[in-house]
Amino acid sequence: MRFLSTLSLLLAFAFCSSAQINIKTERYKLPNGLTVILHQDKSVPIAAVNIWYHVGSANEKPGRTGFAHLFEHMLFQGSQNVGDDQHFSLIQEAGGSLNGSTNNDRTNYFETVPSNFLEMALWLEADRMGFLLPAMTQEKLDNQRDVVKNERRQRVDNQPYGRSFERIGALLYEPSHPYSWSVIGSMDDLSAASLEDVKEFFRKYYAPNNASLVIAGDFDVKATKELVKKYFSDIPSSTIEPLPVNQPALAAAKYETMEDRVQLPRMSINWHSTPLTSPDDATLDILGDVLAGGKNSRLYRALVYDRQIAQSVFAGQGSRALAGTFSVTVTAKQGVSLSEIEKVVDEEIEKLKNIPPSDRELQRSKNSTKATYVYRLQSVGGKADQLNWFNVMWGDPAMINKDLDRYAKITPADVRNAAKKYLTKNRIVFSVVPTGKKELEAKPISN
């Protein structure tokens, strides 16, 4: 009964309007530029420390890629006052959890600890922000470079379909565009990185004026502000030029095929769309859900259920700071031609361009969006990360309380118009087929 009551409450909250979400925060800045966001939640005696650096693979240079992801690893290797690999052991021995991640636009680090260990978590973050370089050695760089190379082998080079993502990025963007290379970087660039290259990257981007620190959970505001001042205020800032928004467009369709050690053919259709903060971003999220969000979606019904020619299907908006993409990815059943898959995908997109989604389809998608959004806010760590997402990417942590409004106002006509505007014939069609089965590729229709 208790489970059912909890589930009912979650579902009721998930389907509420964003006006009913009221996560209170305080935001201020230190003189060195560090943004600090505080959110109290005394429901349980834990605290989350979440820091975002506004640096990702987009801040790298051609020939020197993979640095942001490399630093995700390097920052756990010890700093001036923290021993090698002690960051993990200190947090875990205190009963906490921690990790970090990197994408095109940001790198984040996060800890959740019992409240009485909040000061330790803040000290650890401050020490590696301000005093990582004195502890950085060639040996540590070589060690973590090898770790990242091995990660690349596992996740890209030896992963089924793994190399396709890099190639699609290279087809969508010119070589100078910050999204044309992968987050993990290339083997050649990782091998070429010198200790001074890496140190220069750290000095520029891992500075307080390029960071956003969220503290959420059970803490005393006045005492916590004093701790932040104590540990972070003396760290010097740096000079950083913001990257310009650069949304490219394709002048024609491009087809390319990769043979790989896979069992099933896979096709990915990719369009340039719109950056994260554009008005159409939320509509494209809904469009992706209408097309392929679950077993009742249009592409799933057409490809997997009705015709039974596909194993799985995905569609969605790739929301990033500088440029966006919309993609449809279908894994075909064994021996099925990807040209046949492409034909069905095009038919369903054309139907959507001519007839907007039904009210039922739209409401299902909105309900799914709301539920997913609320689930992210169930823990203090989840709230902390979302607050940083909205602060760094949107410039306003208070967006956490009103982001669902973007979706609530979307109409069926908006979804149809987005399909017309963005899902054009100018696109990348990328096929991955089993080695020796090139006849299964998607081919352009000859006039």
Steps between C-alpha positions, in 0.01 A plus 500: 500500500782738583657435157170574327456821697852616414450410134170690493665808646783482247257466210286785627807721526628388161187618326478833680583830338847644546343784698469249784876427505657738749865425568636797692856610445743777581764596245799726560854550370838517664731786394706252293193420289391167652121463480352337811145363517348380828191283537391375841321166534499372857288191432803273548842573660701501178655771284595512133793696360476542124741705292479569128790641300383664180753305295448198279637360179370809316773705672776287354694560180546279196808288564455531877173321563397293802641741762170569680428130540861437602457754781189324619747224590794720605302685766460176695878437508582719797587866553746693716336407830321181397691178440490296181154348449394624846201694368308176447609333823429800725145544368418129496640439849269779621204307357465724195491454125667696222574512130553732205409524132587693186308603190544753219407798715594431863686283750342425837603345830260404776497353850217406733607463863355487850445861603781498757749434217395801291811697595725217383324484163538876451867487596564218251337692214684820588836326525481351156368825351778710650786257556490221245804605297762468778407132526479433127784289368597341171443161660140587593433643154637190330299276731168675440570542129530120482175464698318730256647318200377172641158657560496609138582146387213363710236763422588604145748292305384155616137585573238394243401814304738698727698670225187620322441791739837656423447467128151652513642800689768543236236491226270749673765759586799659335835392653535835681159477669523412874254214461681329212716286731399258773508569873744218566752630246719316252785262578746721311400815689515327837847365416622842386386691812795625703497574871516874426209474251289343770604750768417792271152359439442466873620853584259649250179309561502355853476835669233638738359746247433205267333290770159467663480343847168364632458389861170326568357316796524524878737783594514830685504788251716742698759238595512363146560844351795538734639165386465597133681827569770323700584241237424667166545877531879508455504296178587735211275544198601473135411664169261302281339594171151352454445281198261643239177320417555342160203310353600363158267385224530236230458593135423145386457144619810292574512120508783297644546137603729332753559127507549371853511181705128512579213257457223743411493797259440841660405829336526847652337800332629833634380854444634832621240646735542776758707578811384423851348834595310548173118521517471188282714279725212376718277444197768281345516297823127436467537422129760234580269346759202494262715323241677245719422543870378158604303217343202720411712743299467530125834358391491216752156393381593525132844337513503266798137399550320524164770417242733321744810612310678681787639400837499844661441865416601831656423861409591818684642848520869529586493816712840667529617852569648598163297292254235231502425188299192285460550131429307183424690176558359161405658159552360269233432132530755265347518523122260796469610774260549842657350656186175327597532641852567850366192483279273421796661774714440754223139389462431551870671840504296610200179393673596713798575796275154476348294408805608619848512258792174431677422657836547157655846458347604845614372449854677164527827666404449789740420260783816302428706820496357613832555165667862480382560856620358437846693175544823698457404708803439212742840527673707793623772392257252508213377844596856629534592379152186649344565833669847505348359399161267798498759740640782408260300427186208742545653763727227466763464224764138613559419341162473177697155619612369604160667284236188286459316811378694467173330167440154580640430764233594283199211431262452225238555764229835594659619140472389474136669831416825388665497184287452711187770747595777266614442149359584583140678307226827675592635251750766242580396139441759273658486123464691243705482153344661165581836454335450375145130601492525838332187422297299568818599868511257787454544639149395838362205484266622578150296754304 
